[in-house]
């Protein structure tokens, strides 16, 4: 009986979900400098804009250790946009 090894093919997909649990430094390393930074008590929002896409990355935690907990992608009019088509612009 011949032995067949299953080959796994990985398709490169870029998703904003890769940012979940990342630190501020890790986000900036992946996306570059934020166009807007908003600091509140327990949260830090980094906003990135490219073409007609806006990405908000919200980190929560204490002063020493904030991690990404929420991500929002939209167009410049405030309408929801496709993560696949919009987020990839930030990673180029």
C-alpha distances in whole Angstrom, upper triangle without the diagonal:
4,6,9,13,15,18,22,25,28,31,34,36,40,41,44,43,42,45,45,46,47,51,53,53,49,50,52,50,48,50,53,57,58,60,62,62,63,64,64,65,61,59,59,58,57,57,56,57,55,56,57,54,56,53,55,53,55,54,56,56,59,61,59,55,55,51,50,50,51,50,52,52,54,56,59,61,59,57,53,51,47,46,43,46,48,47,45,49,49,46,47
4,6,10,13,15,19,21,25,28,31,34,37,39,42,40,39,43,43,44,45,48,51,50,46,47,50,47,45,47,50,54,55,58,59,59,61,61,62,63,59,57,57,56,54,55,53,54,52,53,54,52,53,51,52,51,52,52,54,54,57,59,56,53,53,49,48,48,49,48,50,49,52,53,57,58,57,54,51,48,45,43,40,43,46,44,42,46,46,43,44
4,7,10,13,16,19,22,25,28,31,34,36,39,37,36,40,40,41,41,45,47,46,43,44,46,44,41,44,47,51,52,55,56,56,57,58,59,59,56,54,53,53,51,52,50,51,50,51,51,49,50,48,49,47,49,49,50,51,54,55,53,49,49,46,45,45,46,45,47,46,49,51,54,56,54,52,48,46,42,40,38,41,43,41,39,43,44,40,41
4,6,9,13,15,19,22,25,27,31,32,36,34,33,37,37,38,39,42,45,44,40,41,43,41,38,41,44,48,49,51,53,53,54,55,56,57,53,51,50,50,48,48,47,48,46,47,48,45,47,44,46,44,46,46,47,48,51,53,51,47,46,43,42,42,43,42,43,43,45,47,51,52,51,48,45,42,39,37,34,37,39,38,36,39,40,37,38
4,6,10,13,16,19,22,24,28,29,33,31,30,33,34,35,35,38,41,40,36,37,40,37,35,38,41,44,45,48,50,49,51,52,53,53,50,48,47,46,45,45,44,45,43,44,45,43,44,41,43,41,43,42,44,45,48,49,47,44,43,39,38,39,39,39,41,40,43,45,48,50,48,46,42,40,36,34,32,34,37,35,33,37,37,34,35
4,6,10,13,16,19,21,25,26,29,28,27,30,31,32,33,36,39,38,34,35,37,35,33,35,38,42,42,45,47,47,48,49,50,50,47,45,44,43,42,42,41,42,40,41,42,39,40,38,40,38,40,40,41,42,45,47,45,41,40,37,36,36,36,35,37,37,39,41,45,46,45,42,39,36,33,31,28,31,33,32,30,34,34,31,32
4,6,10,13,16,18,22,24,27,26,24,28,29,30,31,34,36,35,32,32,35,32,30,32,35,39,40,42,44,44,46,47,48,49,45,43,42,41,39,40,38,39,37,38,39,36,38,36,37,36,38,38,40,41,44,45,43,40,39,35,34,34,34,33,35,34,37,39,42,44,42,40,37,34,30,28,26,28,31,29,27,30,31,28,29
4,6,10,13,15,18,20,23,22,21,24,25,27,27,30,33,32,28,29,31,29,26,29,32,35,36,39,40,40,42,43,44,45,42,39,38,37,36,36,34,35,34,35,36,33,34,32,34,32,34,34,36,37,40,42,40,36,35,32,30,30,31,30,31,31,33,35,38,40,39,37,33,30,27,25,22,25,27,25,24,27,28,25,26
4,6,10,12,16,18,21,21,19,23,24,26,26,30,32,31,27,27,29,27,24,27,30,33,34,36,38,39,40,42,43,44,41,38,37,36,34,34,32,33,31,32,33,30,32,30,32,30,33,33,35,37,40,41,39,36,35,31,29,30,30,28,29,28,31,32,36,38,36,34,31,28,24,22,19,22,24,23,21,24,25,22,23
4,6,9,12,14,18,17,16,19,21,23,23,26,28,27,23,24,26,24,21,23,26,30,30,33,34,35,37,38,39,40,37,35,34,32,30,30,28,29,28,29,29,27,28,26,28,27,29,29,32,34,37,38,36,33,31,27,26,26,26,25,26,25,28,29,33,35,33,31,28,25,21,19,17,19,21,19,17,21,22,19,20
4,6,10,12,16,16,15,18,20,23,22,26,27,27,23,22,25,23,19,21,24,28,28,30,32,33,35,36,38,40,37,34,32,30,28,28,26,26,25,25,26,24,25,24,26,25,28,28,31,33,36,37,36,33,31,27,25,25,25,23,24,22,25,26,29,31,30,28,25,22,18,16,13,16,18,16,14,18,19,16,17
4,7,10,13,14,12,16,18,20,20,23,24,23,20,19,21,19,16,17,21,24,25,27,29,30,32,33,35,37,34,31,29,27,25,25,22,23,21,23,23,21,23,21,23,22,25,26,29,31,34,34,33,30,28,24,22,23,23,20,22,20,23,24,27,29,28,26,23,20,17,14,12,14,16,14,11,15,15,13,14
4,6,10,11,10,13,15,18,18,21,22,22,18,17,19,18,15,16,19,22,23,25,26,27,29,31,32,34,31,28,27,25,23,22,20,20,19,20,21,18,19,18,20,19,22,23,26,28,32,32,31,28,26,22,20,20,19,17,18,17,19,21,24,26,25,23,20,17,13,11,8,11,13,11,9,13,13,11,13
4,7,9,8,10,13,16,15,18,19,19,15,14,16,15,11,12,16,19,19,21,23,23,25,27,29,31,28,25,23,21,19,18,16,17,16,18,18,15,16,14,16,16,19,20,23,26,29,29,28,25,23,19,17,18,17,14,15,14,16,18,21,23,22,21,18,15,12,9,7,10,10,7,6,10,10,8,10
4,5,6,8,10,14,13,17,17,18,15,13,16,16,12,12,16,19,18,20,21,22,23,25,26,28,25,22,21,19,17,17,15,16,16,18,18,14,15,12,14,13,16,17,20,23,26,27,27,23,21,17,14,15,13,11,12,11,14,16,19,22,20,19,15,13,10,7,7,10,10,7,8,11,11,10,13
4,5,6,8,11,11,14,14,16,13,10,13,14,11,11,14,16,15,17,18,18,20,21,22,24,22,19,17,15,13,13,12,14,14,17,16,13,12,9,10,9,12,14,17,20,23,24,24,20,17,14,11,11,10,7,9,9,12,15,18,20,18,17,14,12,11,7,8,11,10,6,9,11,10,10,13
4,5,5,9,10,13,15,16,13,12,15,16,13,13,17,19,18,20,20,20,21,22,23,24,21,18,18,16,15,16,15,18,18,21,20,16,15,12,12,11,12,13,16,18,22,23,23,19,17,13,10,10,9,8,10,11,15,18,21,23,20,19,16,15,13,9,11,14,13,10,12,15,13,13,16
4,6,8,8,12,13,14,11,10,13,13,10,12,15,17,17,20,21,20,21,22,24,25,22,19,18,17,15,16,16,18,18,21,21,18,17,13,14,12,13,14,16,18,22,23,22,18,16,12,10,11,11,10,13,14,17,20,23,25,23,22,19,17,16,12,12,15,14,11,12,15,13,11,15
4,6,5,8,10,11,8,7,10,11,9,10,13,15,14,17,17,17,18,19,20,21,18,16,14,13,12,13,13,16,17,20,20,17,15,12,11,8,10,10,13,15,18,19,18,15,13,9,7,9,9,8,11,13,16,19,21,24,21,21,18,17,16,13,14,16,15,11,13,15,12,11,15
4,6,9,11,13,10,9,13,14,12,14,17,18,17,20,19,18,18,18,19,20,17,14,14,13,13,15,16,19,20,23,23,19,17,13,12,9,9,9,11,13,17,18,17,14,11,8,5,6,7,8,12,14,18,21,23,25,22,22,19,19,18,14,16,19,17,14,16,18,16,15,19
4,7,10,12,10,10,13,14,13,15,17,18,18,21,20,18,18,18,18,19,15,13,13,14,14,17,18,21,23,26,26,22,20,16,14,11,10,8,10,11,14,15,14,11,9,5,5,6,9,11,15,17,21,24,26,28,25,25,23,22,21,18,20,22,20,17,19,21,18,17,21
4,7,8,6,6,10,10,10,12,14,15,15,18,18,16,17,17,18,19,16,14,13,13,12,15,16,19,21,24,25,21,19,15,14,10,10,8,11,12,14,15,14,10,8,5,5,9,11,11,15,17,21,23,25,27,25,25,23,22,22,18,19,22,20,16,17,19,16,15,19
4,5,5,6,9,10,11,12,13,14,14,17,17,14,15,15,16,17,14,12,11,12,11,15,16,19,21,25,26,22,20,16,14,11,10,8,10,10,12,12,10,8,6,5,6,10,12,13,17,19,22,25,26,28,26,27,25,24,24,21,22,24,22,18,20,21,17,17,20
4,5,5,6,9,10,11,11,11,10,14,13,11,13,12,15,16,14,11,9,10,8,12,13,17,19,23,23,20,18,14,12,9,9,8,10,11,13,12,11,9,7,7,8,11,13,13,16,18,21,23,23,26,24,26,24,24,24,20,22,23,21,17,19,19,16,16,19
4,5,5,6,9,10,10,10,11,15,15,13,15,15,18,19,17,15,12,13,11,14,14,18,20,23,25,22,19,16,15,12,13,11,14,14,15,14,12,11,10,10,11,15,16,16,19,20,23,25,25,28,27,28,26,26,25,22,23,24,22,18,19,19,16,15,18
4,5,5,6,9,10,11,12,16,17,15,17,17,20,21,19,16,14,14,12,14,14,18,19,23,24,21,19,15,15,12,13,12,14,15,17,16,14,12,11,10,10,14,15,14,17,18,22,24,25,28,26,27,25,24,23,19,20,22,20,16,17,17,14,13,16
4,5,5,6,8,9,9,13,14,13,15,16,18,20,18,15,12,11,9,11,11,14,15,19,20,17,15,12,11,8,10,10,13,15,17,17,16,14,11,10,9,12,12,11,14,15,18,20,21,24,22,23,21,20,20,16,18,19,16,13,14,15,11,11,14
4,5,5,5,6,7,11,12,12,15,16,19,21,19,16,13,12,9,11,10,13,15,18,20,17,15,13,13,11,13,12,16,17,19,17,17,15,13,12,12,15,16,14,16,17,19,21,21,24,23,25,23,22,22,19,20,20,17,14,15,15,11,11,13
4,6,6,8,11,14,16,15,18,19,22,24,22,19,16,16,13,14,13,16,16,20,22,19,18,15,16,13,16,15,18,20,21,20,18,17,15,14,14,17,18,17,19,19,22,23,24,27,26,27,25,24,23,20,20,21,18,15,15,15,11,10,12
4,6,9,11,14,16,16,19,20,23,25,23,20,17,16,13,13,12,14,14,18,19,16,16,13,14,12,15,15,19,20,22,22,20,18,17,14,13,16,16,14,16,16,19,20,22,25,24,24,22,20,19,16,16,17,15,12,11,12,8,7,9
4,7,8,11,13,14,17,19,22,24,22,19,16,14,10,10,8,10,11,14,16,13,12,10,12,11,14,15,19,21,23,22,21,19,17,15,13,16,16,13,14,14,16,17,18,22,21,22,20,18,18,15,15,15,13,10,10,10,6,6,8
4,7,9,12,13,16,18,21,24,23,20,16,14,11,11,9,11,11,15,17,15,14,12,13,13,15,16,20,22,23,22,21,20,18,17,16,19,18,16,17,16,19,19,19,23,22,24,23,21,21,18,19,19,16,13,13,12,8,9,10
4,6,9,10,13,15,19,22,21,18,14,13,9,9,8,10,12,15,17,15,14,12,13,12,15,15,19,21,22,20,20,19,17,17,16,19,18,16,17,17,19,19,18,22,21,23,23,22,22,20,21,21,17,15,16,14,11,12,13
4,5,7,10,13,16,19,19,15,12,9,6,6,5,8,11,14,15,13,11,10,9,10,12,13,17,19,20,19,20,19,16,16,14,17,16,14,14,14,16,16,16,19,18,20,20,19,21,18,20,20,16,14,16,14,11,13,15
4,7,10,14,17,20,20,17,13,11,8,6,5,7,10,13,14,12,10,10,10,12,14,16,19,22,23,21,22,22,19,19,17,19,18,15,15,14,15,15,14,17,17,19,19,19,21,19,21,20,16,15,17,15,12,15,16
4,7,10,13,17,17,14,11,8,6,5,7,9,12,15,16,14,11,10,9,11,12,14,17,19,20,19,21,20,17,17,16,18,16,15,14,15,15,16,14,17,16,19,19,20,22,20,23,22,18,17,19,17,15,17,19
4,7,10,13,14,11,7,6,5,6,9,12,15,19,19,17,13,12,10,10,10,11,14,16,17,15,17,17,14,15,14,16,15,14,15,16,17,18,17,20,18,21,21,22,23,21,24,24,20,19,21,20,16,19,21
4,7,10,11,8,6,5,7,8,12,14,18,21,21,18,15,13,10,10,9,10,12,14,15,14,17,16,13,15,14,15,14,14,15,17,18,19,18,20,18,21,21,22,24,23,26,26,22,20,23,22,19,22,24
4,7,8,6,5,6,9,11,15,18,22,25,24,22,18,16,13,12,10,10,10,12,12,11,14,14,11,13,14,15,15,16,17,19,21,23,22,23,21,24,24,25,27,25,28,28,25,23,26,25,22,24,27
4,6,5,6,8,12,14,18,21,24,27,26,24,20,18,14,13,11,10,10,11,11,11,14,14,12,14,14,15,15,16,17,20,22,24,23,24,22,25,24,26,28,26,29,30,27,25,28,27,24,26,29
4,6,8,11,14,17,21,24,28,31,30,27,23,21,17,16,12,11,9,9,9,9,13,13,11,14,15,15,16,18,20,23,25,27,27,28,25,27,27,29,30,28,32,33,29,27,30,30,27,29,32
4,7,10,14,17,20,23,27,30,29,26,22,20,16,14,10,8,6,6,6,8,11,10,8,11,12,12,13,16,18,21,24,26,26,28,25,27,26,27,29,26,29,31,28,25,28,29,26,27,30
4,7,10,13,16,20,23,26,25,22,19,16,12,10,7,5,5,7,8,9,12,11,8,9,9,10,10,13,14,18,20,23,23,24,21,23,22,24,25,23,26,27,24,22,25,25,22,23,27
4,7,10,13,17,20,23,23,20,16,14,10,8,6,5,7,9,10,10,12,11,8,9,9,10,11,12,14,16,19,21,21,23,20,22,22,23,24,21,24,25,22,20,23,22,19,21,24
4,6,10,13,17,20,19,16,12,10,7,6,4,6,9,12,14,14,16,14,11,11,9,10,9,10,11,13,15,17,17,19,17,19,18,19,21,18,21,22,19,17,20,19,16,18,21
4,7,10,13,17,17,14,11,8,6,5,6,8,12,14,16,15,17,15,12,12,10,12,11,10,11,12,14,16,16,18,16,19,18,18,19,17,20,20,16,14,17,16,13,15,18
4,7,10,13,13,11,7,6,5,6,9,11,15,18,20,19,20,19,16,15,13,14,12,10,9,10,11,13,12,15,13,16,15,15,17,15,18,18,14,13,15,14,11,14,16
4,7,10,11,8,6,5,6,8,11,14,18,21,23,22,23,21,18,17,14,16,14,11,11,10,11,11,11,15,14,16,15,14,16,14,16,15,11,10,12,11,8,11,13
4,7,7,6,5,6,9,11,15,17,21,24,26,26,27,25,22,20,18,19,17,13,12,10,10,9,8,12,12,14,14,13,15,14,16,14,10,10,12,9,8,12,13
4,6,5,7,9,12,14,18,20,24,27,29,29,29,28,24,23,20,22,19,16,14,11,11,10,9,13,14,15,15,13,14,13,14,12,9,9,10,7,7,10,10
4,6,8,11,15,17,21,24,27,31,33,32,33,31,28,26,23,25,22,18,16,13,11,9,9,12,14,14,15,13,14,14,15,12,9,11,12,8,10,13,12
4,7,10,14,17,20,23,27,30,33,32,33,31,28,26,23,24,20,17,14,11,8,5,5,8,10,11,12,10,12,13,14,11,8,11,13,10,11,15,15
4,7,10,13,16,20,23,27,29,29,30,28,24,23,19,20,17,13,10,7,6,5,6,9,9,10,10,8,10,10,12,9,6,8,10,8,9,12,13
4,7,10,13,16,20,23,26,26,27,25,21,20,16,17,14,11,8,6,5,6,6,9,8,10,10,9,11,11,13,12,8,9,12,10,9,13,15
4,6,10,13,16,20,23,23,24,21,18,16,13,14,11,7,6,5,7,9,10,13,11,12,11,10,12,10,13,12,9,8,11,10,9,12,14
4,6,10,13,17,19,20,21,19,15,13,10,11,8,6,5,7,9,11,12,14,12,13,12,13,14,12,15,16,12,11,14,14,12,14,17
4,7,10,14,16,17,18,15,12,10,7,8,6,5,7,9,12,15,16,18,15,17,15,15,16,13,16,17,14,12,15,15,12,14,17
4,7,10,13,14,15,13,9,8,6,6,5,6,8,12,14,17,18,20,17,18,17,18,19,16,19,21,17,15,18,19,16,18,21
4,7,10,11,12,9,5,5,4,6,7,9,12,15,18,21,22,24,21,22,20,21,22,19,22,23,20,18,21,21,18,19,22
4,7,9,11,8,5,6,6,6,9,12,15,18,21,24,25,26,23,24,23,24,25,22,25,27,24,21,24,25,22,23,26
4,7,8,6,4,6,9,9,12,15,18,22,25,28,28,30,27,28,27,28,28,25,28,30,27,24,27,28,25,25,29
4,6,5,6,9,12,13,16,19,21,25,28,30,31,32,29,31,30,31,32,29,31,33,30,27,30,30,27,28,31
4,6,7,11,14,15,18,20,23,26,28,31,31,33,30,32,31,32,33,30,32,34,30,28,30,30,27,27,30
4,7,10,14,16,18,21,24,26,29,32,32,34,32,34,32,33,33,30,32,34,31,28,30,30,26,26,30
4,7,10,12,15,18,21,24,27,30,30,33,30,31,30,30,30,27,29,31,28,25,27,28,24,24,27
4,7,9,12,14,17,20,23,26,27,29,26,28,26,26,27,23,26,28,25,22,24,25,21,22,25
4,6,9,11,15,18,21,24,25,27,25,26,23,24,24,20,23,25,22,19,21,22,19,19,23
4,6,8,11,14,18,21,22,24,21,22,20,20,20,17,19,21,19,16,18,19,16,17,21
4,7,11,14,17,21,22,24,20,21,19,19,19,16,19,21,19,17,20,21,18,19,23
4,7,10,14,17,19,20,17,17,15,16,16,14,17,19,16,14,18,19,17,18,21
4,7,10,14,16,17,14,14,12,12,13,10,14,15,13,11,14,15,13,15,18
4,7,10,12,14,10,11,9,9,11,9,13,14,11,10,14,14,13,15,19
4,7,10,11,9,9,6,6,8,7,10,10,7,8,11,12,11,14,16
4,7,8,6,5,4,5,8,9,12,11,8,10,13,13,13,16,18
4,5,5,5,6,6,9,11,13,11,8,11,14,12,13,17,18
4,5,7,10,10,13,14,16,14,11,14,16,14,14,18,19
4,6,9,10,14,16,18,16,14,16,19,17,18,21,22
4,7,9,13,14,17,16,13,15,18,17,17,21,22
4,6,10,12,15,14,12,14,18,17,18,21,22
4,7,9,12,12,10,12,15,16,16,19,21
4,6,9,8,7,9,12,12,14,16,18
4,5,5,6,8,10,12,13,15,16
4,6,5,5,8,10,11,12,14
4,6,6,6,9,11,11,13
4,6,6,7,10,11,12
4,6,6,8,10,11
4,5,5,7,9
4,5,5,7
4,5,6
4,6
4
